[in-house]
């Protein structure tokens, strides 16, 4: 299943603390989505090295909550792995991190970017950006207790009047974090508006030696190259863009190596990987629950199928692996009416190319801006 990349397409290696990585491309945590099945899918497709779990509550881990333990479930092929923790009690965050280290996790990521009220109101997520000294003390206590690297995921600040990320990143570097991941929006923005590349660049310039990883609206190889070029960041972390295109990490590596745009996967390849993803969901969660969870995943694959109404209206009621095979077969017969004699979609039915998403830091013409990348329905509010 794994597809090997040409050696020349490899992206730069990167060091995060003691962790030597083969790629500077990362899978971001998406609550409800970056579970073990999806991490295995993107790893098999290639181009990514360090992947991060869903957001996990530190206290729930210490209480050995069944759902929290399921979030950190892994596999021998799921390496290297980071777990993203959220919480505001220093002792709980430290002890949860030590617990994870003992289970073989390779890195701990602290969530300082989640904009959701229920996370912020307990002092976690973006709220940690408003109390620099307190947050730095919490981080230092974790770093001192661990042998594995600690990283932090943040936004640019609480709002446009409080762009605290550069100062916080410098304080966290002093506290011992090994890297900083920066989403180029404020907490107030949520996922609206455009990513601020200047803001990410300010964080890069604020730290002395640790890598800064950029994040936000990377849905194409060209967008990744733009972020690297315009911000000077050491790497790119991709979340929602990986659900538009699980092949994106491999495609970025090829683009960075050759400067050429690689084609999007065709329908046959998309269906192959969609089947693989479902198989892994069933393997990890059981057929009934895995199929229910896959109901919100399949429409992401189908976004690039062209006409898809017949597929989507049935897959959102999926109950079994056998039923899924029938849905796909019926859909392919239905889709034929929109194709030419060779099986290719007629031009008027082809999906539009994915847009870059932002322009340079010095120029952002209207044609390259948008209000937001659509967020799927479901428990994604804690991204």
Secondary structure, 3 states (H helix, E strand, C coil): CCCCCCHHHCCCCEEECCEEECCCEEECCCCCCCCHHHHHHHHHHCCCCCEEEEEEEHHHHHCCCHHHHHHCCCCCCCCCEEEEEECCCHHHHHHHHHHHHHCCCCEEEEEECCCCHHHHCCCCHHHHHHCHHHHHHHHHHHHHHCCCEEEEEEECCCCCCCCCHHHHHHHHHHHCCCEEEEECCCCCCCCECCCCHHHHHHHHHHCCCCEEEEECCCCCHHHHHHHHHHHCCCEEEECHHHHHCCCHHHHHHHHHHHCCCCCCCCHHHHHHHHHHHHHHHHHHHCHHHHHHHHHHHHHHHHCCCCCCHHHHHHHCCCCCHHHHHHHHHHHHHHHHHHECCCCCECHHHCCCCCCCCCCCCCCCCHHHCCCECCCCCCCCCCC
